[in-house]
Amino acid sequence: MNGQRVTGYADTHDYAADGPTRSHTAHVVRELGMGIIAGTYPEKSILPGDAELMEQFQVSRTVLREAMKTLGGKGLIQAKARIGTRVRPRADWNLFDADVLIWHAKSGFDADFLMYLGEMRLALEPEAAALAAQRRTPLQLQHLYAWVEKMGADDVSAAEFVRADLQFHLAVAGAAANPFLRSISTLIEVALVNMLTISSPVEDPVQHAQSVAAHRAIADAIARRDSNQARQAMRVVIDQGIARRDRAKG
């Protein structure tokens, strides 16, 4: 896929390295998964046979089968008798899977994918903010304001701003106290990091101040337990980010 690339995005969602077999399986999953997402193995194409893949990755049949099972669970491939393992159409891929999202980020997003991510944020994060206003604890509120302060520091670097901004949004999702919302944290992370990589408000003092003020408005509404205002304030922040991204791509 063509598009802006996320740089410096840590692959924090790899499988646990609990032994050589698991490590080898994770490597095969990652390499084949990235190849599918990037189009090296196009949709509806047949993957190389087991013998070829075992030779390519220097792994056993057991490791390869485990990797294929994992990729199948992510909706990327489907094995059929007497045909082989076919790459499934993109519409069948599980885009909520953490690895699939991260592989998209590393391969580069196109304009449509970025638009879809923005739409998902608008669908989910305002409601997370509304729930956070009802359910937040004093400590969670304290953390929200702490991240706003880090975002607004005079000497904040672009990387520090990204981290503080991301942690603020993840803290809102956590304060919503809904396990389904917490489970989409990777979607928020990938979308936000990509957007801030394309265009960071830190580069412009006016935009920086506007972004910090908009995030503080979310925290203030959550502090007042005003769900409606929290919802609207979150929409403002997301819309600001989308507008910055569109101007940067210009």
Secondary structure, DSSP 8 states (H G I E B T S, - for coil): --S----S---TTS----SHHHHHHHHHHHHHHHHHHHTSS-TT-B---HHHHHHHHT--HHHHHHHHHHHHHTTSEEEETTTEEEE--GGGS-TTSHHHHHHHHHH---HHHHHHHHHHHHHHHHHHHHHHHHH--HHHHHHHHHHHHHHT-TT--HHHHHHHHHHHHHHHHHHTT-HHHHTTHHHHHHHHHHHHHH--GGGSHHHHHHHHHHHHHHHHHHHTT-HHHHHHHHHHHHHHHHHHHHHHH-
